[in-house]
Amino acid sequence: MKKALLLIWGDVVETRALVFSIAIITAFTMGAHLLAPRDNETLGLFMGIGGAVIGFILCAFIFSPQRTIHEQERD
């Protein structure tokens, strides 16, 4: 089956990996934000940012780059 690819910011990405990455990062961001105490908005903000960073790191390990680089020697 042919992979569905998108061109985003000059880089080609697989659509399935993009959708799953967005879902994972959103879940971690909102989950961490909702774990913060309701009376402390600043802590909720920082926990949400921390959840996003954890989601980004997780997605970097789950979805490896799909590109191949071919080097050629020049004379």
N, C-alpha and C positions, 0 to 999 in steps of 0.2 A: 504494500500500500504506500502511496506517495505521501510524504510528510507535508503538512501545510506550513508554509514559511511566511514570515512577515518581515518587512524592512523597517526597523525602528532606529532612529538616530544614526543611520549609516551602518547598522549592524543587522545581520539576518538572524532571526530567532524562530524557534519552533513554536507554533501557536499553542499546543498542548502544554509545553513547559512554561510558557508565559502565563497562561490562565491559572495553572496550579501554583506558580510562584506568587501571583497576586493574591490568591485565596489563602495560602499559608501565611504570608506576611500580614494580611488583614486580620486573620485569626489571632496571630501572636500579638499584634498591636492592640487590638480591642480587648483581648483576654488580659493582657498585662494592665491596661488602663482600668478595666473594671475591677481588678483586684486591689486597686489603691483605695484608701479610705475616702469616703464621699466628702468629708469636710476639708480635705487638703487637695485643692486643685493643682497645685504645683507638683506634688508627688505623683498625681495621676498623669500629668504631662510627661514627667521624666520616666515613669514606668512604661507609658505608651511608646516613647522613643526607644527605651531599652528593649521592649518587645519587638519593635520593628528591626532593630539591629540583630537580635537573635534570629528573627525570621530570615533576614538577608543572609546571615552566615549559614543557616540551615539549608537554604535554597542553593547557595554556592556549592555545598557538598552534594546535594541531591542531583542537581542538573549540571552536568559537565558541559563545557563548551562544545559546540557541534562543528566547529570549523577545523579545517586542516590547512596547514601552511606548508607550501612547497618552496624551498630555497633553491635558487639557481646561482651558479658561480659566473661571475663576469670576468672577462679577460682584461 
